[in-house]
């Protein structure tokens, strides 16, 4: 089995004391051995980042921008290779893996505009002879802790802007699919990033706690499940760091009686089951308003039957396995318990049959879901779509607003006025109007509301520049030129 190393100050380093297997979810086989970092190893990575900081923050903006222009090219050229790595450890189909690389590229392209992004402001003559200007300076060493479900895109959400702003980084990716981060670190190096600016350590709570407690780490970006996001937020904040911690989701899609039901069913199927539902922006609840419920459920079911589930490397596959056997069992337990909670299981994914030992489950559709049930309340994070029936739009929007999570949401309707009303009153950070997965483009920022985000800065885009920089304001007075003339003893016409 190949061993996956940490990357510290440009060196590939192994921790032999603790290792963990990395599986291929499509076959169920352990394929790599991962070094799990000790606290000492993480301290070394933090020290490497701290040592690289003075030179990197002094590097000219044009040289910094060059790294991102080079990286963009490299990422484009090497997309098939990187996508194959993602599929082999995450399980998502190759087209999905390439899709997440394309979304991550947006963050690299945004970072390449750093000359514009890091501009300060200036006010001349705020008082007689006095000017004020501001600059944006890096915060220092940044910790980036990422989840398994987007092993390329989510690290790029963080590290592109953090590095562009002149910070140095310790990235701690998910231990389930860690190879993509090592690949990205290698590409950054090839693009011209000096050693030590981006370090990668693999591990678990030991690594994360070391990052959260280190006085040298000044900012923490985290994406993962809500309980861990809350923990990270509290511990990092208690240690005086700035922190943004993005958590879980339960995204609702309201379908109004006037909506195009074929378009809505297509959207529900791709947004609920794409990437096996392991997306924080996946649609997990369809709210059917009025009389359309039966027709909509029938249309969704019809489309589900055509979905091809299989190994992500097979071009015919539209959905791959879940990340682990435990994740599959957990997802299936919700389907198993749904009927007892008063719902109707229309399609039971547990009935799908797969050969081999991969972590596959079929797609499930659960109708008449009760809002007090676990299927409705919990983030299932798998290919399970719940349908809740309501009589009116108001009931639907109230459901969304009362839910614990507020990551993304969508409305399907032909009524512009209603869509505007939804945009105005819905309690979620990202809203789609006839768009099921409204992930903002890289020039905007990404973030949810309520228990989907702890902290006040959204991730990537303009808010990332604010998060990864400290503002300094300089007030200046220079002696009046007339008063400062010095008599050097030369004749006045010399
Ligand atoms: P997770 O919370 O289990 O793990 C995320 C990271 O935290 C990993 O690096 C993991 O090693 C670390 N971690 C796990 N337990 C820890 C602990 N006790 N102490 C310290 N660190 C710990 O999440 P996951 O299963 O990898 O990812 C799926 C979750 O991420 C879902 O809940 C999904 O909604 C969420 N997610 C959210 C967004 C968003 O933008 N809001 C994006 C992607 C994923």
Boltz pocket constraint, residues with backbone or C-beta under 6 A from the ligand:
constraints:
  - pocket:
      binder: B
      contacts: [[A, 145], [A, 146], [A, 147], [A, 148], [A, 149], [A, 150], [A, 154], [A, 172], [A, 173], [A, 174], [A, 175], [A, 203], [A, 204], [A, 205], [A, 208], [A, 209], [A, 223], [A, 224], [A, 225], [A, 226], [A, 228], [A, 229], [A, 246], [A, 247], [A, 248], [A, 249], [A, 279], [A, 280], [A, 379], [A, 381], [A, 407], [A, 448], [A, 452]]
      max_distance: 6.0
